[in-house]
Amino acid sequence: MRSSDESLIFGDSRIPKYRQVINLIKSDIEHGIFKQGERIPSINETSEDFYLSRDTVEKAYNKLREEGVLVSVPGKGYYVNTLQPTGQLRVLLAINKISAHKKKIVNAFVESLGEKAVVETFVHHYSTAKLERIIEENLGKFNYYAIIPCFKDFSGKTQAVIEKIPSNKLVLIDKDIDTLNGKYKAVCENFEEDTYQVLVSALDDLNKYEKLYFIFPDGNQYRPELMTSFKRFCTEYHFDYCITNVFDPTWVRPKNLYLIIEDDDLVEVIKYCKNNKLKIGRDVGIISYNDTPLKEVLHDGIAVISSDFQKMGETAAQLILEKRNEKIRNPFYLIRRPSL
């Protein structure tokens, strides 16, 4: 470490030595000796260079981190915060895909953070490898890392990639990871209980159907708790039911209701009903997952089970602004429309 101001080098002074270290590093950053995103000397290196105790230097580095001047990366060291000197928070947001409801989350998240933060959005496309590249290329460059942890290949490696992020900088959105360690921020759904309660709330409409079908696609990105809650509901309320991962047109007949996750399957069911003159909402029932503007108008309105995605984005932003390491359950509801 070298300084642009030799008067800051340690000697007799009433200023505590840890504060002198703070002043030295700030001066070096101000004069461009340490640039944004650049690693500074380790605690041990600074301690040896200036004959200071390790505790003194560590205290100074921790203070600088609290002030947002430095960011720490486990196993790598301390880096100059890329935010300097603006003082804005820098937030990485990694989503699984670009869709109508993901856009709601992103827009609400960015708008709620406002001018207090700069948000850079990445898409990992359900891939652990892509998330790993995103994290490795950006670790230490952001104050917070907000991730929608939906993956087709979720495994221990996926969790290990996410655990590279310090827990106090991690924000999970939409889904929690039950096995993840540390105190982190999360805004998520309780998929099993929320789906069950929504189905119970719709019992008066569901009773007009004789059999319930759940079209549940293959892939680890979908929570198995959804199937568990569906089975529980059908068993407790004595509905004949079927769970399948593929749509079979021969199953579409009067007095059946279809609970559908993928929009492609939704389109196929609607097309079949139209071609076979089956009235949706009278002969055949449909409930889709995740509301979109299109579902509000499609075929006079498709009933949906949906989380409040705008609220999800707003709450995640509030956790960051208020520095709260909490897990918050996001509102979940049924929107009744003519397809039910």
C-alpha positions as CSV (number, residue, x, y, z in Angstrom):
1,M,0.0,0.0,0.0
2,R,1.2,3.5,-0.8
3,S,-0.4,6.8,0.0
4,S,-0.8,10.0,-2.0
5,D,-0.5,11.9,1.3
6,E,2.6,11.1,3.3
7,S,1.2,13.0,6.3
8,L,-1.3,10.2,6.7
9,I,1.5,7.6,7.3
10,F,1.3,6.5,10.9
11,G,3.2,8.3,13.7
12,D,2.3,10.0,16.9
13,S,-1.2,11.3,16.7
14,R,-4.3,11.7,18.8
15,I,-6.2,10.0,16.0
16,P,-6.7,6.3,16.7
17,K,-4.6,4.1,14.5
18,Y,-7.7,2.3,13.0
19,R,-9.1,5.7,12.0
20,Q,-5.7,6.6,10.4
21,V,-6.0,3.4,8.3
22,I,-9.5,4.4,7.3
23,N,-8.3,7.9,6.3
24,L,-5.4,6.4,4.3
25,I,-7.5,4.0,2.3
26,K,-10.1,6.7,1.5
27,S,-7.3,9.0,0.4
28,D,-5.8,6.4,-1.8
29,I,-9.2,5.7,-3.4
30,E,-9.8,9.4,-3.9
31,H,-6.5,9.8,-5.7
32,G,-7.0,6.8,-7.9
33,I,-4.3,4.6,-6.3
34,F,-7.0,2.0,-5.7
35,K,-9.7,2.0,-8.4
36,Q,-13.3,0.9,-8.2
37,G,-13.6,-2.9,-8.2
38,E,-9.9,-3.3,-7.4
39,R,-8.6,-5.5,-4.6
40,I,-6.8,-3.7,-1.8
41,P,-4.0,-5.3,0.3
42,S,-5.1,-7.9,2.7
43,I,-5.4,-7.3,6.5
44,N,-2.1,-9.2,7.0
45,E,-0.3,-7.2,4.3
46,T,-1.4,-3.9,5.7
47,S,-0.6,-5.0,9.2
48,E,3.0,-6.0,8.2
49,D,3.5,-2.9,6.0
50,F,2.8,-0.4,8.8
51,Y,3.7,-2.5,11.9
52,L,0.1,-2.4,13.1
53,S,-1.8,-5.1,15.0
54,R,-4.0,-7.2,12.9
55,D,-7.0,-6.3,15.1
56,T,-6.4,-2.6,14.3
57,V,-6.4,-3.2,10.6
58,E,-9.4,-5.5,10.7
59,K,-11.4,-2.9,12.7
60,A,-10.6,-0.3,10.0
61,Y,-11.6,-2.6,7.2
62,N,-14.8,-3.6,8.9
63,K,-15.7,0.1,9.4
64,L,-15.0,0.8,5.7
65,R,-17.2,-2.1,4.7
66,E,-20.0,-0.8,7.0
67,E,-19.7,2.6,5.3
68,G,-19.9,1.0,1.9
69,V,-16.4,2.0,0.9
70,L,-15.2,-1.6,0.7
71,V,-16.9,-4.9,-0.1
72,S,-15.6,-8.2,1.2
73,V,-15.5,-11.4,-0.8
74,P,-15.0,-14.6,1.3
75,G,-11.7,-16.3,0.4
76,K,-10.6,-13.4,-1.9
77,G,-10.3,-10.3,0.2
78,Y,-11.5,-6.7,0.2
79,Y,-12.4,-4.7,-2.9
80,V,-13.1,-1.0,-3.5
81,N,-16.9,-0.8,-3.8
82,T,-17.8,0.0,-7.5
83,L,-20.3,2.4,-6.2
84,Q,-17.7,4.9,-5.0
85,P,-18.1,7.8,-5.0
86,T,-21.8,8.0,-5.7
87,G,-23.0,6.2,-2.6
88,Q,-25.8,4.4,-4.4
89,L,-26.4,0.7,-3.6
90,R,-25.4,-1.6,-6.4
91,V,-27.8,-4.6,-6.8
92,L,-27.5,-7.7,-9.1
93,L,-30.8,-9.2,-10.0
94,A,-30.7,-12.7,-11.5
95,I,-34.1,-14.0,-12.9
96,N,-34.9,-17.4,-14.4
97,K,-36.7,-16.1,-17.5
98,I,-38.3,-13.1,-19.1
99,S,-42.1,-13.4,-18.8
100,A,-45.0,-11.1,-17.9
101,H,-45.0,-11.9,-14.2
102,K,-41.2,-11.8,-13.9
103,K,-41.4,-8.3,-15.5
104,K,-43.8,-7.3,-12.7
105,I,-41.3,-8.4,-10.1
106,V,-38.4,-6.6,-11.8
107,N,-40.3,-3.4,-12.4
108,A,-41.6,-3.2,-8.8
109,F,-38.2,-4.1,-7.4
110,V,-36.4,-1.4,-9.4
111,E,-39.0,1.3,-8.9
112,S,-39.1,0.6,-5.1
113,L,-35.4,1.0,-4.8
114,G,-35.6,4.2,-6.8
115,E,-32.5,6.4,-6.9
116,K,-31.0,4.7,-3.9
117,A,-29.8,1.8,-6.0
118,V,-28.6,0.8,-9.4
119,V,-30.0,-2.6,-10.5
120,E,-28.3,-4.8,-13.2
121,T,-30.5,-7.6,-14.4
122,F,-29.3,-11.0,-15.6
123,V,-31.1,-14.0,-16.9
124,H,-29.9,-17.5,-15.9
125,H,-32.5,-19.4,-17.9
126,Y,-33.0,-22.1,-15.2
127,S,-29.3,-23.1,-15.6
128,T,-26.8,-23.6,-12.7
129,A,-23.9,-23.2,-15.1
130,K,-25.2,-19.8,-16.3
131,L,-25.8,-18.6,-12.7
132,E,-22.3,-19.7,-11.8
133,R,-20.8,-17.6,-14.6
134,I,-22.9,-14.6,-13.5
135,I,-21.8,-14.9,-9.9
136,E,-18.1,-15.6,-10.6
137,E,-17.9,-12.6,-12.9
138,N,-19.7,-10.3,-10.5
139,L,-18.8,-11.4,-6.9
140,G,-17.6,-8.5,-4.9
141,K,-18.9,-5.9,-7.3
142,F,-22.4,-5.5,-5.8
143,N,-23.9,-4.7,-2.4
144,Y,-26.7,-7.2,-2.9
145,Y,-27.4,-10.2,-5.0
146,A,-31.1,-10.9,-5.6
147,I,-31.9,-14.3,-7.2
148,I,-35.0,-16.1,-8.4
149,P,-33.8,-19.6,-7.6
150,C,-35.8,-21.6,-10.2
151,F,-33.6,-24.2,-11.9
152,K,-34.1,-27.2,-14.2
153,D,-30.9,-28.8,-12.8
154,F,-31.1,-27.7,-9.2
155,S,-28.6,-29.8,-7.2
156,G,-26.0,-29.5,-4.4
157,K,-23.8,-27.6,-6.9
158,T,-26.5,-25.0,-7.4
159,Q,-26.7,-24.4,-3.7
160,A,-22.9,-24.2,-3.5
161,V,-22.9,-21.5,-6.2
162,I,-25.5,-19.5,-4.3
163,E,-23.6,-20.0,-1.0
164,K,-20.6,-18.2,-2.6
165,I,-22.6,-15.0,-1.9
166,P,-22.3,-13.8,1.7
167,S,-25.6,-14.5,3.3
168,N,-26.1,-10.9,4.5
169,K,-25.9,-9.8,0.8
170,L,-28.3,-12.5,-0.5
171,V,-31.9,-11.9,-1.4
172,L,-34.1,-14.8,-2.6
173,I,-37.2,-13.9,-4.5
174,D,-40.3,-16.1,-5.3
175,K,-38.7,-19.4,-3.9
176,D,-36.8,-20.2,-0.8
177,I,-34.2,-22.9,-0.6
178,D,-34.9,-24.9,2.6
179,T,-31.4,-26.2,3.0
180,L,-29.6,-22.9,2.6
181,N,-27.5,-21.8,5.6
182,G,-27.1,-18.3,7.0
183,K,-29.3,-15.4,7.6
184,Y,-30.5,-14.0,4.3
185,K,-33.4,-12.1,2.9
186,A,-36.3,-13.8,1.2
187,V,-39.7,-13.0,-0.2
188,C,-41.3,-16.3,-1.2
189,E,-44.5,-18.3,-1.5
190,N,-45.5,-21.3,0.7
191,F,-46.4,-23.3,-2.4
192,E,-48.0,-26.3,-0.6
193,E,-50.2,-24.4,2.0
194,D,-51.1,-21.5,-0.3
195,T,-52.3,-23.7,-3.1
196,Y,-54.3,-25.9,-0.7
197,Q,-56.0,-22.9,0.9
198,V,-56.8,-21.4,-2.5
199,L,-58.4,-24.6,-3.7
200,V,-60.5,-24.8,-0.5
201,S,-61.6,-21.2,-1.1
202,A,-62.9,-22.2,-4.6
203,L,-64.8,-25.3,-3.4
204,D,-68.2,-23.8,-4.3
205,D,-67.1,-23.6,-7.9
206,L,-65.1,-26.8,-8.0
207,N,-68.0,-28.9,-6.8
208,K,-69.7,-28.6,-10.2
209,Y,-66.9,-30.7,-11.7
210,E,-66.6,-34.5,-11.4
211,K,-62.8,-34.9,-12.0
212,L,-59.9,-32.5,-11.5
213,Y,-56.8,-32.8,-13.7
214,F,-53.4,-31.2,-12.8
215,I,-51.1,-30.8,-15.9
216,F,-47.7,-30.7,-14.1
217,P,-44.8,-30.5,-16.5
218,D,-41.5,-32.4,-16.1
219,G,-38.6,-30.4,-14.7
220,N,-37.0,-29.5,-11.4
221,Q,-38.0,-25.8,-11.8
222,Y,-41.6,-26.7,-10.6
223,R,-42.1,-27.3,-6.9
224,P,-43.4,-30.8,-6.0
225,E,-45.3,-29.2,-3.2
226,L,-47.9,-28.1,-5.7
227,M,-48.7,-31.7,-6.4
228,T,-48.8,-32.5,-2.7
229,S,-51.3,-29.8,-2.0
230,F,-53.4,-30.8,-5.0
231,K,-53.5,-34.5,-3.8
232,R,-54.3,-33.4,-0.3
233,F,-57.2,-31.3,-1.4
234,C,-58.7,-33.9,-3.7
235,T,-58.4,-36.6,-1.1
236,E,-59.9,-34.6,1.7
237,Y,-62.8,-33.3,-0.4
238,H,-63.4,-36.6,-2.3
239,F,-62.6,-35.5,-5.8
240,D,-61.6,-37.9,-8.5
241,Y,-58.3,-36.6,-9.9
242,C,-55.4,-37.2,-12.2
243,I,-51.9,-35.7,-12.3
244,T,-50.1,-35.8,-15.6
245,N,-47.0,-34.2,-17.2
246,V,-48.4,-34.2,-20.7
247,F,-51.7,-32.9,-22.2
248,D,-53.9,-35.5,-23.8
249,P,-56.9,-34.1,-25.7
250,T,-58.9,-37.3,-25.2
251,W,-59.2,-36.3,-21.5
252,V,-61.0,-33.1,-22.3
253,R,-64.6,-33.8,-21.7
254,P,-67.6,-32.2,-19.9
255,K,-67.5,-32.0,-16.1
256,N,-63.7,-32.0,-16.0
257,L,-61.6,-29.1,-14.6
258,Y,-57.9,-28.5,-15.6
259,L,-55.3,-26.9,-13.3
260,I,-52.5,-25.8,-15.7
261,I,-49.0,-24.4,-15.1
262,E,-47.6,-23.9,-18.6
263,D,-49.2,-21.4,-21.0
264,D,-48.6,-23.8,-23.9
265,D,-50.8,-26.4,-22.2
266,L,-53.4,-23.7,-21.5
267,V,-53.5,-22.8,-25.2
268,E,-54.0,-26.5,-26.2
269,V,-56.9,-27.0,-23.8
270,I,-58.6,-23.9,-25.0
271,K,-58.1,-24.9,-28.7
272,Y,-59.5,-28.3,-28.1
273,C,-62.6,-26.9,-26.3
274,K,-63.2,-24.5,-29.1
275,N,-62.8,-27.1,-31.8
276,N,-65.2,-29.5,-30.0
277,K,-67.7,-26.8,-29.1
278,L,-67.2,-27.2,-25.3
279,K,-68.0,-24.1,-23.3
280,I,-65.2,-23.1,-21.0
281,G,-66.6,-22.3,-17.5
282,R,-69.8,-24.4,-18.1
283,D,-68.7,-27.7,-19.7
284,V,-65.0,-27.6,-18.9
285,G,-63.3,-25.6,-16.1
286,I,-59.8,-24.1,-16.3
287,I,-57.5,-22.6,-13.6
288,S,-54.1,-21.4,-14.6
289,Y,-51.0,-20.4,-12.6
290,N,-49.6,-16.9,-12.5
291,D,-51.7,-14.0,-13.7
292,T,-50.9,-12.0,-16.9
293,P,-52.8,-9.3,-18.7
294,L,-53.6,-11.8,-21.5
295,K,-55.3,-14.2,-19.1
296,E,-57.6,-11.4,-18.0
297,V,-59.1,-11.1,-21.4
298,L,-58.4,-14.5,-23.0
299,H,-61.7,-16.4,-23.6
300,D,-63.6,-13.9,-21.5
301,G,-61.1,-14.4,-18.6
302,I,-59.1,-17.3,-17.3
303,A,-59.2,-17.9,-13.5
304,V,-55.8,-17.9,-12.0
305,I,-53.9,-18.9,-8.9
306,S,-51.3,-16.2,-8.5
307,S,-48.9,-14.6,-6.2
308,D,-48.9,-10.8,-5.9
309,F,-45.8,-10.3,-8.1
310,Q,-45.7,-6.5,-7.7
311,K,-45.8,-6.9,-3.9
312,M,-43.0,-9.5,-4.1
313,G,-40.7,-7.0,-5.9
314,E,-41.6,-4.2,-3.5
315,T,-41.0,-6.3,-0.4
316,A,-37.6,-7.5,-1.6
317,A,-36.6,-3.9,-2.2
318,Q,-37.8,-2.9,1.3
319,L,-35.7,-5.6,2.9
320,I,-32.6,-4.2,1.2
321,L,-33.4,-0.6,2.0
322,E,-34.1,-1.4,5.6
323,K,-31.2,-4.0,5.9
324,R,-33.6,-6.7,7.3
325,N,-32.5,-10.3,7.1
326,E,-36.0,-11.8,7.2
327,K,-38.1,-14.4,5.3
328,I,-41.4,-12.9,4.3
329,R,-44.4,-14.9,2.9
330,N,-45.8,-13.2,-0.1
331,P,-49.6,-12.8,-0.7
332,F,-51.2,-15.6,-2.7
333,Y,-54.7,-15.7,-4.0
334,L,-57.3,-16.9,-6.5
335,I,-58.7,-14.6,-9.1
336,R,-62.1,-15.9,-10.1
337,R,-63.0,-15.4,-13.8
338,P,-65.5,-17.0,-16.2
339,S,-63.3,-20.1,-16.9
340,L,-64.0,-21.4,-13.5
